[in-house]
Amino acid sequence: MTLKLKNIYSKLYKEYGAQGWWPINGKYHKGNYDFPKNTREQFEIIIGAILTQNTSWLQVEKALKNLRKLKCIDAEQILKLDKEILKEAIKPTGYFNQKTEYLIRIAEFYNQLRGKTPSRKELLAVKGIGPETADSILLYAYKQPEFVIDAYTKRILTHNGLIDETANYNKLKEMFEKNIEKDFKTYQEYHALIVEHAKNHYQKKPYGEKLTAKK
């Protein structure tokens, strides 16, 4: 399994190169792993990870642009902002009533951390934070080697015969983390490469050549 997963990573990286995730202020930073460089960028990643639930990144960017205009890429400002104004700002992402509550909860949690890196368990205890969101926050906002599993990951691995469709989130996460060296840079790139490949080849069937196929 280790060889197969590493082989997939090599093929994807060769085809697409460094992805530069997570985008900060609408820009990708390919080959630069210094981001986030400050608490504002860190919190932007955190709220982006929440807003992207059940929607496209294009819609998230619209919401983030609205929040920037309100100068609310900041936990303190989120908490001070009128709820109705916050709802209107993030409306493009859908589920804006729920997500407004989620943003308020994560802002409160972020303030309580006082610069400390949260544990996965602590994040999962925050309303609105599930496994994928928690791992995205830890990997991209805090540079922790927590592999992110999304629907694209499962689809690609199923197509390549590495898992069956019944595999759950924790099982897939464990599979990657046991077979790929724990390095946040590699984990960031691998996850981003999977998304890029899936957007190009897995939006509709047929999915094309298997990544595990020998050439």
C-alpha positions in Angstrom: 0.0 0.0 0.0 2.8 2.4 0.8 4.3 2.0 -2.7 0.9 2.4 -4.3 0.1 5.6 -2.4 3.5 7.1 -3.1 3.2 6.1 -6.7 -0.1 8.0 -7.0 1.5 11.1 -5.4 4.5 11.0 -7.7 2.2 10.7 -10.8 0.0 13.6 -9.7 2.9 15.8 -8.7 4.6 15.2 -12.0 1.4 16.1 -13.9 0.2 19.1 -11.9 3.2 20.3 -9.8 2.9 22.2 -6.5 -0.6 23.5 -5.8 0.1 26.1 -3.1 -2.9 25.4 -1.0 -4.6 26.9 1.1 -5.3 30.1 -0.9 -4.8 33.3 1.2 -6.5 36.5 0.1 -7.6 34.7 -3.1 -4.0 33.8 -4.1 -2.2 30.4 -4.1 1.4 30.2 -2.9 3.0 27.4 -5.0 6.2 26.1 -3.4 6.0 28.4 -0.4 5.0 26.7 2.8 5.4 29.7 5.1 1.7 30.5 5.0 -0.1 31.4 7.2 2.3 34.1 8.2 0.1 35.7 10.8 -3.1 35.3 12.8 -5.2 37.0 10.2 -4.2 34.6 7.5 -4.6 31.7 10.0 -8.1 32.7 10.8 -8.9 33.2 7.1 -8.0 29.6 6.6 -10.2 28.5 9.5 -13.3 30.3 8.4 -12.7 29.2 4.8 -12.6 25.6 6.0 -16.1 26.1 7.6 -17.6 28.1 4.7 -16.6 25.5 2.1 -18.8 22.9 3.7 -21.4 21.7 1.1 -20.4 24.3 -1.5 -17.8 25.3 -4.1 -14.7 27.3 -3.4 -15.9 29.9 -5.9 -18.8 30.7 -3.5 -16.5 30.7 -0.5 -14.4 33.4 -2.2 -17.4 35.6 -2.7 -18.2 35.3 1.0 -14.6 36.0 2.0 -14.6 39.0 -0.2 -17.7 40.3 1.6 -16.1 39.7 5.0 -12.9 41.5 3.9 -15.0 44.5 3.0 -16.4 44.4 6.5 -12.9 43.9 7.9 -14.1 40.7 9.6 -11.3 38.3 8.8 -10.7 38.4 12.5 -12.2 36.6 15.4 -12.9 39.7 17.5 -14.7 41.4 14.6 -16.8 38.3 13.8 -18.1 38.4 17.4 -18.8 42.1 17.3 -20.6 42.0 13.9 -24.4 42.0 13.9 -25.7 38.5 13.1 -27.9 39.6 10.2 -25.0 41.4 8.5 -22.8 38.3 9.0 -25.5 36.1 7.5 -25.8 38.4 4.5 -22.0 38.4 4.0 -21.7 34.6 3.9 -25.0 34.0 2.0 -23.2 32.9 -1.2 -22.0 29.7 0.5 -25.5 28.5 1.4 -26.7 27.2 4.8 -25.9 30.7 6.1 -28.0 30.4 9.3 -26.0 27.4 10.4 -22.7 28.7 9.2 -23.2 32.0 11.0 -23.5 30.0 14.3 -20.4 28.0 13.3 -18.4 31.1 12.7 -19.3 32.6 16.0 -18.4 29.3 17.8 -15.1 29.0 16.1 -14.3 32.7 16.8 -15.0 32.2 20.5 -12.9 29.0 20.4 -10.0 30.8 18.6 -9.9 33.6 21.1 -9.8 31.1 24.0 -6.7 29.4 22.4 -4.6 32.5 22.8 -2.2 31.4 20.1 -2.1 27.8 21.2 -2.4 25.0 18.6 -5.6 23.1 19.3 -5.9 19.3 19.4 -8.0 17.5 17.0 -10.3 16.4 19.9 -10.7 20.1 20.9 -11.7 21.1 17.4 -14.2 18.3 17.0 -15.9 19.5 20.1 -16.7 22.8 18.5 -20.1 23.1 16.9 -20.0 22.8 13.1 -16.5 21.1 13.0 -16.5 17.6 11.6 -13.5 15.4 10.8 -12.8 16.9 7.4 -13.0 20.5 8.6 -10.9 19.7 11.7 -8.2 18.1 9.6 -8.2 21.0 7.1 -7.8 23.5 9.9 -5.0 21.6 11.5 -3.2 20.8 8.2 -3.4 24.3 6.6 -3.9 26.8 9.4 -1.5 25.1 11.9 0.8 23.0 9.7 0.0 19.8 11.6 0.4 16.5 9.7 -3.3 15.5 9.7 -4.3 14.1 6.3 -7.6 15.4 4.9 -10.0 13.0 3.4 -12.8 14.4 1.1 -15.2 12.9 -1.4 -12.7 13.2 -4.2 -10.1 11.1 -2.2 -12.6 8.3 -1.7 -13.7 8.4 -5.4 -10.1 8.2 -6.7 -9.1 5.4 -4.3 -12.2 3.4 -5.1 -11.6 3.8 -8.8 -8.1 2.6 -8.4 -9.1 -0.5 -6.5 -7.4 0.5 -3.2 -10.5 0.6 -1.1 -14.2 -0.3 -1.3 -17.0 2.1 -1.1 -17.8 1.3 2.5 -14.5 2.6 3.8 -15.2 5.4 6.4 -13.3 8.6 7.0 -11.1 7.4 9.9 -10.1 4.2 8.0 -9.0 6.2 5.0 -7.2 8.8 7.1 -5.3 6.0 9.0 -4.4 4.4 5.7 -2.7 7.5 4.4 -1.0 8.4 7.7 0.4 4.9 8.2 1.8 4.7 4.7 2.9 8.3 3.9 5.6 10.0 6.0 4.1 12.5 8.4 5.1 15.8 6.8 2.6 18.7 6.6 4.0 19.8 3.2 3.5 16.4 1.6 0.0 16.1 3.1 -0.9 19.6 1.9 0.3 18.8 -1.6 -1.2 15.3 -1.8 -4.7 16.5 -0.7 -4.6 19.5 -3.1 -3.3 17.3 -6.0 -6.2 14.8 -5.4 -8.7 17.7 -5.7 -7.0 19.0 -8.8 -7.0 15.6 -10.5 -10.6 14.9 -9.5 -11.8 18.2 -10.9 -10.1 17.3 -14.2 -11.1 13.7 -14.5 -13.7 12.7 -11.9 -16.6 15.1 -12.4 -18.4 12.5 -14.5 -17.7 9.0 -15.7 -15.7 7.5 -17.3 -12.8 8.5 -15.0 -10.0 7.6 -17.4 -6.8 5.8 -16.8 -6.1 4.4 -13.3 -3.3 6.0 -11.4 -2.0 2.7 -10.2 -1.8 1.3 -13.7 1.7 0.3 -14.8 3.2 1.9 -17.9 
